[in-house]
Amino acid sequence: MHPSRMRPERAPRSGRPRARRRQLHLVLLSVLALAVMVPSAAPTAAAATVDPLACTGYPQKRIFLESQAWWYRTPGKTGTDRGHVHIGTCFPHAQKIAGVVRFDVRVILHNNPGVLTHVNIGIAGEWGSIRSVALSPNWRCATGTCTRWFRVYVDTRKAARDGRQEFRFRAQVKGPDGKEMIASTGWLAWLNNGKPIQHYRDSWSAEARGWYTGVGYANAKIASVPMSALHGWWSPSVRMTAGAGGIPVTSYRVVLDPDFHAGIPGTTLRSGTGSFSGVVSIDTRRLRNGKHKLVLIASAAASVGSTNRGLLVVPFTVAN
């Protein structure tokens, strides 16, 4: 339970010693959860100073990163189609954070006949992970596009080490046939809780991971995320390849400003067969000033006639 939602401690009865009050307070603190997830249709009025899409109002600078997992029938094949699941949040990429940190997490289901069974967040590492699971959302959206928000508070002080650590946000969906689809992340912030510094990764990369039962992960990764406005040429290093237990990536695409749900394909900057690791160059002077997004897509066609996709959505601002 988040501290703001805890019931106020009752005044002690006459004659009760102060030690008893202190003991009761410690018991209450001991049951404080690592994180609390509060599902809602949209951010509440209590969060009026925070804009969870524009990423304003937070104590540190943030950017709205998103991971997507797709499972769709491969063109010309007879496999199953399970739509999409997205998970995204205003993330403090490369920022120093400490103590209890708030995240407003958005989950989207699109033409997905499955059930959202879990939403969780963890800090990865060989020293264990911090993890909290939303209590059985059991949410469906078989047709169209549906959105839900989850308020999350994570106590980063429970991590054993400071420094560059990886946060994993996961949305897990179980399909009608029992198979599962997971959109997962690998996003990095700097923990600053006075613990020994031992980095989980040696760079400020950001990664999205799309997983499906039997085929593993298809991952899309960018070497650095633009936290300030861009001008002139921007040449990020990107990678689209199989992840843990993943079958080979059979094709990739790098797309500028798509809106796939609205039928807007965007501009394909690079595409090809197999996996890809290299640089994509963008002349931002050819773009209008303002907000844009870069989408990295790793696709892995399976022998069952369907394709697993992992997508990373990276927003950026142009100011030439």
Secondary structure in CASP SS format (residue, H / E / C, confidence):
PFRMAT SS
TARGET T0000
AUTHOR 0000-0000-0000
METHOD secondary structure of the structure
MODEL  1
M C 1.00
H C 1.00
P H 1.00
S H 1.00
R H 1.00
M C 1.00
R C 1.00
P C 1.00
E C 1.00
R C 1.00
A C 1.00
P C 1.00
R C 1.00
S C 1.00
G C 1.00
R C 1.00
P C 1.00
R H 1.00
A H 1.00
R H 1.00
R H 1.00
R H 1.00
Q H 1.00
L H 1.00
H H 1.00
L H 1.00
V H 1.00
L H 1.00
L H 1.00
S H 1.00
V C 1.00
L C 1.00
A C 1.00
L C 1.00
A C 1.00
V C 1.00
M E 1.00
V E 1.00
P E 1.00
S E 1.00
A C 1.00
A C 1.00
P C 1.00
T C 1.00
A H 1.00
A H 1.00
A H 1.00
A C 1.00
T C 1.00
V C 1.00
D E 1.00
P C 1.00
L C 1.00
A C 1.00
C C 1.00
T E 1.00
G C 1.00
Y C 1.00
P C 1.00
Q C 1.00
K C 1.00
R C 1.00
I E 1.00
F E 1.00
L E 1.00
E E 1.00
S E 1.00
Q E 1.00
A E 1.00
W E 1.00
W E 1.00
Y E 1.00
R E 1.00
T C 1.00
P C 1.00
G C 1.00
K C 1.00
T C 1.00
G C 1.00
T C 1.00
D C 1.00
R C 1.00
G E 1.00
H E 1.00
V E 1.00
H E 1.00
I E 1.00
G E 1.00
T E 1.00
C E 1.00
F E 1.00
P C 1.00
H C 1.00
A C 1.00
Q C 1.00
K E 1.00
I E 1.00
A C 1.00
G C 1.00
V E 1.00
V E 1.00
R E 1.00
F E 1.00
D E 1.00
V E 1.00
R E 1.00
V E 1.00
I E 1.00
L E 1.00
H E 1.00
N E 1.00
N E 1.00
P E 1.00
G E 1.00
V E 1.00
L E 1.00
T E 1.00
H E 1.00
V E 1.00
N E 1.00
I E 1.00
G E 1.00
I E 1.00
A C 1.00
G C 1.00
E C 1.00
W C 1.00
G C 1.00
S C 1.00
I E 1.00
R E 1.00
S E 1.00
V E 1.00
A C 1.00
L C 1.00
S C 1.00
P C 1.00
N C 1.00
W E 1.00
R E 1.00
C E 1.00
A E 1.00
T E 1.00
G E 1.00
T E 1.00
C E 1.00
T E 1.00
R E 1.00
W E 1.00
F E 1.00
R E 1.00
V E 1.00
Y E 1.00
V E 1.00
D E 1.00
T H 1.00
R H 1.00
K H 1.00
A C 1.00
A C 1.00
R C 1.00
D E 1.00
G E 1.00
R E 1.00
Q E 1.00
E E 1.00
F E 1.00
R E 1.00
F E 1.00
R E 1.00
A E 1.00
Q E 1.00
V E 1.00
K E 1.00
G C 1.00
P C 1.00
D C 1.00
G C 1.00
K C 1.00
E E 1.00
M E 1.00
I E 1.00
A E 1.00
S E 1.00
T E 1.00
G E 1.00
W E 1.00
L E 1.00
A E 1.00
W E 1.00
L E 1.00
N C 1.00
N C 1.00
G C 1.00
K C 1.00
P C 1.00
I E 1.00
Q C 1.00
H C 1.00
Y C 1.00
R C 1.00
D C 1.00
S C 1.00
W C 1.00
S C 1.00
A E 1.00
E E 1.00
A E 1.00
R E 1.00
G E 1.00
W E 1.00
Y E 1.00
T C 1.00
G C 1.00
V C 1.00
G E 1.00
Y E 1.00
A E 1.00
N E 1.00
A E 1.00
K E 1.00
I E 1.00
A C 1.00
S C 1.00
V C 1.00
P C 1.00
M C 1.00
S C 1.00
A C 1.00
L E 1.00
H C 1.00
G C 1.00
W E 1.00
W E 1.00
S C 1.00
P C 1.00
S E 1.00
V E 1.00
R E 1.00
M E 1.00
T E 1.00
A E 1.00
G C 1.00
A C 1.00
G C 1.00
G C 1.00
I C 1.00
P C 1.00
V C 1.00
T C 1.00
S E 1.00
Y E 1.00
R E 1.00
V E 1.00
V E 1.00
L E 1.00
D C 1.00
P C 1.00
D E 1.00
F H 1.00
H H 1.00
A H 1.00
G C 1.00
I E 1.00
P C 1.00
G C 1.00
T E 1.00
T E 1.00
L E 1.00
R E 1.00
S E 1.00
G E 1.00
T E 1.00
G C 1.00
S C 1.00
F E 1.00
S E 1.00
G E 1.00
V E 1.00
V C 1.00
S C 1.00
I E 1.00
D E 1.00
T H 1.00
R H 1.00
R H 1.00
L C 1.00
R C 1.00
N C 1.00
G E 1.00
K E 1.00
H E 1.00
K E 1.00
L E 1.00
V E 1.00
L E 1.00
I E 1.00
A E 1.00
S E 1.00
A E 1.00
A E 1.00
A C 1.00
S C 1.00
V C 1.00
G C 1.00
S E 1.00
T E 1.00
N E 1.00
R E 1.00
G E 1.00
L E 1.00
L E 1.00
V E 1.00
V E 1.00
P E 1.00
F E 1.00
T E 1.00
V E 1.00
A C 1.00
N C 1.00
END
